[in-house]
Amino acid sequence: MFAPFMTDTWIAATIVALVAGCVGVFVVLRGDAFLAHAIPHGSFAGAAGAIFFGLSPLLGMGLAAAAAALVIAVLSRRGRRDAVTALLLALLLGMGVLFLTLSGQYSNQAYGLLFGQILGVSKGELVWVVLLGAVSIAGIFVLFRPLLYTSLLPEMAAASGAAPGGMTVAFSLILALATTASVPIVGALLMFSLLVGPPAAACVLAVTPGRALVWSVCGSLGIVWASIAISFGTDLPVGFCVATLSGVSYAVARGWVRARRRMTQTGRPDLESAR
């Protein structure tokens, strides 16, 4: 499990977990779980198109993720956000399947894009994961206060001169960066589970945004590390372990909070209910 050939896997997995933990808190606080589902699939379509045209899959992934983020952010200002996201998601999934079918590399490429290749990380991929992951985390910390303000108190933020629309665009682009860094490693489907599961559990347990951020990162790291260890020892797919542990973490957090409230008979609010 700690053999030299696994070093890049552990490094890449750690970076992906840090990115998902930081970005995912705001996915939960802003109620953007559907967006976090759509943008990774947008990157899937971009990578499939790049493969068809003989270009770099990472380039296609980044361009498609950014384009999807901008289209959703702009069009949702004058329409229903969920409808715009759903329609774009369906379009991108269809385009991704079309490009993979035309390229003749459907099975292998589809599996890699949807579920990742965390046990086969190359040096080139690792460099891009580090760079893009660092930029997305830096963006979260630079915009932490305005993002928090517009996430929890959007009406007051607008009245005080903040720009909720601008923060929506900025956060969508950060999510696109995080997706581009992570999808080649964990895949589009598993990135979604990491962006929602551990952060949602953290928001249930925490009463302050700072604690939620710390617990989200710790939870994401624990889930990714445990998934690799379980997969290495049992030959179970890493994706199955990540998705299962992400769901279990949220269920355990909800159960713990409910049991504690019954014992203490207090209504201590959490960040999830506050949103």
The 8 nearest C-alpha neighbors of each residue, nearest first, counted from 0:
[[1, 2, 231, 5, 228, 232, 227, 3],
 [2, 0, 5, 3, 6, 4, 9, 228],
 [1, 3, 5, 4, 0, 6, 7, 9],
 [4, 2, 5, 6, 1, 7, 0, 8],
 [3, 5, 2, 6, 7, 8, 1, 0],
 [6, 4, 8, 3, 2, 7, 1, 9],
 [7, 5, 9, 8, 3, 4, 10, 1],
 [6, 8, 10, 9, 5, 11, 120, 125],
 [7, 9, 5, 11, 6, 10, 118, 120],
 [8, 10, 12, 6, 7, 11, 13, 5],
 [11, 9, 7, 13, 12, 8, 6, 14],
 [12, 10, 14, 8, 13, 9, 7, 125],
 [11, 13, 15, 9, 14, 10, 8, 16],
 [12, 14, 16, 10, 11, 15, 9, 17],
 [13, 15, 17, 11, 16, 12, 18, 10],
 [14, 16, 12, 18, 13, 17, 181, 19],
 [15, 17, 219, 19, 13, 220, 14, 18],
 [18, 16, 14, 20, 15, 19, 216, 21],
 [17, 19, 15, 21, 16, 20, 132, 22],
 [20, 18, 194, 16, 23, 22, 17, 21],
 [19, 21, 216, 215, 17, 23, 18, 219],
 [22, 20, 18, 19, 23, 24, 212, 17],
 [21, 23, 19, 24, 25, 20, 18, 26],
 [22, 24, 194, 26, 20, 19, 25, 198],
 [25, 23, 198, 27, 26, 22, 21, 28],
 [24, 26, 28, 27, 23, 29, 22, 150],
 [25, 27, 23, 31, 24, 29, 28, 32],
 [28, 26, 30, 25, 24, 29, 199, 31],
 [27, 29, 25, 30, 26, 150, 274, 24],
 [30, 28, 150, 31, 26, 27, 25, 151],
 [29, 31, 27, 28, 32, 26, 33, 25],
 [32, 30, 26, 34, 29, 33, 35, 27],
 [31, 33, 35, 34, 30, 26, 36, 27],
 [34, 32, 36, 35, 31, 37, 84, 81],
 [33, 35, 37, 31, 36, 32, 38, 84],
 [36, 34, 32, 33, 37, 38, 191, 31],
 [35, 37, 33, 34, 191, 38, 39, 32],
 [38, 36, 34, 88, 40, 35, 39, 41],
 [37, 39, 41, 40, 64, 35, 36, 67],
 [40, 38, 187, 42, 41, 178, 37, 36],
 [41, 39, 43, 42, 37, 38, 187, 44],
 [42, 40, 38, 64, 44, 39, 43, 91],
 [41, 43, 60, 64, 45, 39, 63, 40],
 [42, 44, 40, 46, 41, 45, 112, 47],
 [45, 43, 95, 47, 41, 42, 46, 91],
 [46, 44, 59, 60, 63, 42, 48, 47],
 [45, 47, 56, 60, 59, 49, 43, 48],
 [46, 48, 44, 50, 45, 49, 95, 98],
 [49, 47, 51, 45, 98, 46, 50, 44],
 [48, 50, 54, 46, 59, 56, 52, 51],
 [49, 51, 53, 47, 48, 52, 54, 56],
 [50, 52, 102, 48, 49, 53, 98, 47],
 [53, 51, 49, 50, 54, 48, 102, 47],
 [52, 54, 50, 51, 49, 55, 48, 56],
 [55, 53, 49, 52, 50, 56, 59, 58],
 [54, 56, 58, 57, 49, 59, 50, 53],
 [57, 55, 46, 59, 49, 58, 50, 60],
 [56, 58, 60, 55, 59, 61, 46, 179],
 [59, 57, 61, 55, 60, 56, 62, 46],
 [60, 58, 45, 46, 56, 49, 62, 57],
 [59, 61, 42, 46, 45, 57, 63, 58],
 [60, 62, 64, 58, 179, 59, 63, 65],
 [63, 61, 65, 59, 64, 60, 66, 58],
 [62, 64, 45, 66, 42, 60, 65, 61],
 [63, 65, 42, 175, 67, 61, 41, 66],
 [66, 64, 68, 62, 175, 63, 67, 172],
 [67, 65, 63, 69, 68, 64, 62, 70],
 [66, 68, 64, 70, 65, 69, 63, 41],
 [69, 67, 171, 65, 71, 66, 70, 172],
 [70, 68, 72, 66, 71, 67, 73, 65],
 [71, 69, 67, 73, 72, 68, 74, 66],
 [70, 72, 68, 74, 69, 73, 75, 84],
 [71, 73, 69, 70, 75, 168, 74, 68],
 [72, 74, 70, 71, 75, 76, 69, 168],
 [75, 73, 76, 71, 72, 70, 77, 78],
 [74, 76, 80, 78, 77, 72, 73, 79],
 [77, 75, 74, 73, 78, 72, 80, 164],
 [78, 76, 75, 74, 79, 73, 80, 72],
 [77, 79, 75, 76, 80, 74, 83, 82],
 [78, 80, 82, 81, 75, 83, 77, 76],
 [79, 81, 75, 83, 82, 84, 78, 71],
 [80, 82, 84, 79, 83, 85, 33, 75],
 [83, 81, 85, 79, 84, 80, 86, 78],
 [84, 82, 80, 86, 85, 81, 87, 79],
 [85, 83, 81, 87, 82, 86, 88, 80],
 [86, 84, 88, 82, 87, 83, 81, 89],
 [87, 85, 89, 83, 88, 84, 82, 90],
 [86, 88, 90, 84, 89, 85, 91, 83],
 [89, 87, 85, 91, 37, 86, 90, 84],
 [88, 90, 86, 92, 87, 91, 93, 85],
 [91, 89, 87, 93, 88, 92, 94, 86],
 [92, 90, 94, 88, 93, 41, 89, 44],
 [93, 91, 95, 89, 94, 90, 88, 96],
 [92, 94, 90, 96, 91, 95, 97, 89],
 [95, 93, 97, 91, 92, 96, 44, 98],
 [94, 96, 44, 92, 98, 97, 93, 47],
 [95, 97, 99, 93, 94, 98, 100, 92],
 [96, 98, 94, 100, 95, 99, 93, 101],
 [99, 97, 101, 95, 48, 100, 47, 96],
 [100, 98, 105, 102, 96, 101, 97, 47],
 [99, 101, 97, 105, 103, 98, 102, 96],
 [102, 100, 98, 103, 99, 97, 51, 104],
 [101, 103, 51, 99, 100, 104, 98, 50],
 [102, 104, 100, 101, 105, 99, 51, 106],
 [105, 103, 102, 108, 99, 106, 107, 100],
 [104, 106, 99, 100, 109, 108, 103, 107],
 [107, 105, 109, 108, 104, 110, 99, 103],
 [106, 108, 110, 109, 105, 104, 111, 112],
 [107, 109, 111, 110, 105, 106, 104, 112],
 [110, 108, 112, 106, 111, 107, 105, 113],
 [109, 111, 107, 113, 108, 112, 114, 106],
 [110, 112, 115, 108, 109, 114, 113, 116],
 [113, 111, 186, 109, 115, 110, 114, 43],
 [112, 114, 186, 187, 110, 188, 111, 109],
 [115, 113, 186, 111, 110, 185, 112, 188],
 [186, 116, 114, 185, 111, 184, 183, 112],
 [117, 115, 184, 119, 118, 111, 185, 120],
 [116, 118, 184, 119, 185, 120, 115, 8],
 [119, 117, 116, 8, 120, 5, 184, 227],
 [118, 120, 116, 117, 121, 8, 184, 7],
 [121, 119, 8, 117, 118, 7, 124, 116],
 [120, 122, 124, 123, 125, 119, 7, 8],
 [123, 121, 125, 124, 126, 120, 7, 127],
 [122, 124, 126, 125, 121, 127, 120, 128],
 [125, 123, 121, 127, 122, 126, 128, 120],
 [124, 126, 128, 122, 123, 127, 11, 129],
 [127, 125, 129, 123, 128, 124, 130, 122],
 [128, 126, 130, 124, 129, 125, 131, 180],
 [127, 129, 180, 125, 126, 131, 130, 132],
 [128, 130, 132, 126, 127, 131, 133, 125],
 [131, 129, 127, 133, 132, 128, 126, 134],
 [132, 130, 134, 180, 133, 128, 129, 127],
 [131, 133, 129, 135, 134, 130, 128, 180],
 [132, 134, 136, 130, 131, 135, 129, 137],
 [135, 133, 137, 131, 132, 136, 138, 130],
 [134, 136, 138, 132, 173, 137, 133, 177],
 [137, 135, 139, 133, 138, 134, 18, 132],
 [136, 138, 134, 140, 135, 139, 133, 141],
 [139, 137, 135, 141, 136, 140, 142, 134],
 [140, 138, 136, 142, 137, 143, 141, 135],
 [139, 141, 143, 137, 142, 138, 136, 144],
 [142, 140, 138, 139, 143, 137, 144, 136],
 [141, 143, 139, 140, 145, 144, 146, 138],
 [142, 144, 140, 146, 139, 141, 145, 147],
 [143, 145, 147, 146, 142, 148, 141, 140],
 [146, 144, 148, 147, 142, 143, 149, 166],
 [147, 145, 143, 149, 144, 148, 142, 150],
 [146, 148, 150, 144, 145, 149, 143, 151],
 [147, 149, 145, 150, 146, 152, 151, 144],
 [148, 150, 153, 146, 152, 156, 147, 163],
 [151, 149, 29, 147, 148, 146, 152, 153],
 [150, 152, 148, 274, 149, 147, 153, 28],
 [153, 151, 149, 155, 148, 154, 150, 156],
 [152, 154, 149, 156, 155, 150, 151, 157],
 [155, 153, 157, 156, 152, 158, 149, 159],
 [154, 156, 158, 157, 152, 153, 159, 149],
 [155, 157, 153, 161, 159, 154, 158, 149],
 [156, 158, 161, 154, 160, 155, 159, 162],
 [159, 157, 155, 156, 160, 154, 161, 153],
 [158, 160, 156, 157, 161, 155, 154, 162],
 [161, 159, 157, 158, 162, 156, 155, 163],
 [162, 160, 157, 156, 159, 163, 158, 145],
 [161, 163, 165, 164, 157, 166, 160, 156],
 [164, 162, 166, 165, 149, 167, 161, 157],
 [165, 163, 167, 162, 166, 168, 76, 72],
 [164, 166, 168, 162, 167, 163, 169, 170],
 [167, 165, 169, 163, 164, 168, 170, 162],
 [166, 168, 164, 170, 165, 169, 171, 163],
 [167, 169, 171, 165, 166, 170, 72, 172],
 [170, 168, 166, 172, 171, 167, 165, 173],
 [169, 171, 173, 167, 172, 168, 166, 174],
 [170, 172, 174, 68, 168, 173, 169, 167],
 [171, 173, 175, 169, 174, 170, 65, 68],
 [174, 172, 170, 176, 175, 135, 171, 177],
 [173, 175, 177, 171, 172, 176, 178, 170],
 [174, 176, 172, 64, 178, 65, 173, 177],
 [177, 175, 173, 179, 178, 174, 135, 131],
 [176, 178, 174, 180, 175, 179, 135, 132],
 [177, 179, 175, 181, 176, 180, 182, 39],
 [180, 178, 176, 61, 177, 181, 182, 60],
 [181, 179, 128, 177, 131, 178, 132, 176],
 [180, 182, 178, 184, 15, 179, 183, 185],
 [181, 183, 186, 187, 185, 184, 178, 179],
 [184, 182, 115, 181, 186, 185, 112, 116],
 [183, 185, 117, 115, 116, 182, 181, 186],
 [186, 184, 115, 182, 189, 114, 117, 190],
 [115, 187, 185, 114, 182, 113, 112, 189],
 [186, 188, 113, 39, 182, 190, 189, 40],
 [189, 187, 191, 190, 113, 186, 114, 192],
 [190, 188, 192, 191, 186, 187, 185, 238],
 [191, 189, 193, 187, 192, 188, 186, 185],
 [190, 192, 194, 189, 188, 193, 36, 35],
 [191, 193, 189, 195, 190, 194, 196, 242],
 [194, 192, 190, 191, 195, 196, 19, 189],
 [195, 193, 23, 19, 191, 192, 190, 196],
 [194, 196, 192, 193, 198, 199, 23, 197],
 [195, 197, 245, 199, 192, 193, 198, 246],
 [196, 198, 200, 218, 215, 199, 219, 245],
 [199, 197, 215, 24, 201, 200, 23, 195],
 [200, 198, 202, 196, 201, 197, 195, 27],
 [199, 201, 249, 197, 203, 198, 252, 202],
 [200, 202, 198, 211, 215, 204, 199, 203],
 [203, 201, 270, 199, 205, 211, 271, 204],
 [204, 202, 200, 201, 269, 271, 205, 270],
 [203, 205, 201, 202, 200, 252, 269, 256],
 [206, 204, 211, 202, 207, 210, 203, 201],
 [205, 207, 269, 270, 204, 268, 208, 210],
 [206, 208, 210, 209, 205, 211, 270, 269],
 [209, 207, 211, 210, 212, 206, 205, 270],
 [210, 208, 212, 211, 207, 213, 205, 214],
 [211, 209, 213, 212, 207, 208, 205, 214],
 [210, 212, 208, 201, 205, 214, 202, 209],
 [211, 213, 215, 209, 210, 214, 21, 208],
 [214, 212, 210, 216, 215, 211, 217, 209],
 [215, 213, 217, 211, 201, 216, 212, 218],
 [214, 216, 198, 20, 218, 201, 212, 197],
 [215, 217, 20, 219, 213, 218, 214, 17],
 [218, 216, 214, 220, 215, 219, 221, 213],
 [219, 217, 215, 221, 197, 216, 220, 214],
 [218, 220, 16, 216, 222, 221, 217, 197],
 [219, 221, 16, 217, 223, 218, 222, 224],
 [220, 222, 218, 224, 219, 223, 225, 217],
 [221, 223, 225, 219, 220, 224, 226, 218],
 [224, 222, 226, 220, 225, 221, 219, 241],
 [223, 225, 221, 227, 226, 222, 220, 228],
 [226, 224, 228, 222, 223, 227, 221, 229],
 [227, 225, 240, 223, 229, 224, 228, 241],
 [226, 228, 230, 224, 225, 229, 231, 237],
 [227, 229, 225, 231, 226, 230, 232, 224],
 [230, 228, 226, 232, 231, 227, 233, 225],
 [229, 231, 235, 234, 227, 233, 237, 228],
 [232, 230, 228, 229, 234, 233, 227, 0],
 [231, 233, 229, 230, 234, 228, 0, 235],
 [232, 234, 230, 235, 231, 229, 228, 236],
 [235, 233, 230, 231, 232, 236, 229, 237],
 [234, 236, 230, 233, 237, 229, 239, 240],
 [237, 235, 238, 239, 230, 234, 240, 226],
 [238, 236, 240, 230, 239, 226, 227, 241],
 [239, 237, 241, 236, 240, 242, 189, 114],
 [238, 240, 236, 242, 237, 241, 243, 235],
 [239, 241, 226, 237, 243, 238, 242, 244],
 [242, 240, 238, 244, 243, 239, 226, 245],
 [243, 241, 245, 239, 240, 244, 192, 238],
 [244, 242, 240, 246, 245, 241, 239, 247],
 [243, 245, 247, 241, 246, 242, 240, 248],
 [246, 244, 196, 242, 248, 243, 247, 197],
 [245, 247, 243, 249, 244, 248, 196, 242],
 [246, 248, 244, 250, 249, 245, 251, 243],
 [249, 247, 251, 245, 246, 250, 244, 252],
 [248, 250, 200, 252, 246, 247, 251, 196],
 [251, 249, 247, 253, 252, 248, 254, 246],
 [250, 252, 254, 248, 249, 253, 255, 247],
 [251, 253, 249, 255, 200, 254, 250, 248],
 [254, 252, 250, 256, 255, 251, 257, 249],
 [255, 253, 251, 257, 252, 256, 258, 250],
 [254, 256, 252, 258, 253, 257, 251, 259],
 [257, 255, 259, 253, 258, 254, 260, 252],
 [256, 258, 260, 254, 259, 255, 253, 261],
 [259, 257, 261, 255, 260, 256, 254, 262],
 [260, 258, 262, 256, 261, 257, 263, 255],
 [261, 259, 257, 263, 264, 262, 258, 265],
 [260, 262, 264, 258, 259, 263, 257, 265],
 [261, 263, 259, 260, 264, 258, 265, 257],
 [262, 264, 260, 265, 261, 259, 258, 266],
 [265, 263, 261, 260, 262, 266, 259, 267],
 [266, 264, 263, 260, 267, 261, 262, 259],
 [265, 267, 268, 260, 264, 263, 261, 269],
 [266, 268, 265, 269, 260, 206, 264, 256],
 [269, 267, 266, 272, 273, 270, 206, 271],
 [268, 270, 206, 203, 271, 272, 205, 273],
 [269, 271, 273, 202, 272, 206, 203, 274],
 [270, 272, 202, 274, 273, 269, 203, 28],
 [273, 271, 274, 270, 269, 268, 203, 202],
 [274, 272, 270, 271, 269, 268, 151, 28],
 [273, 272, 271, 151, 28, 270, 29, 150]]
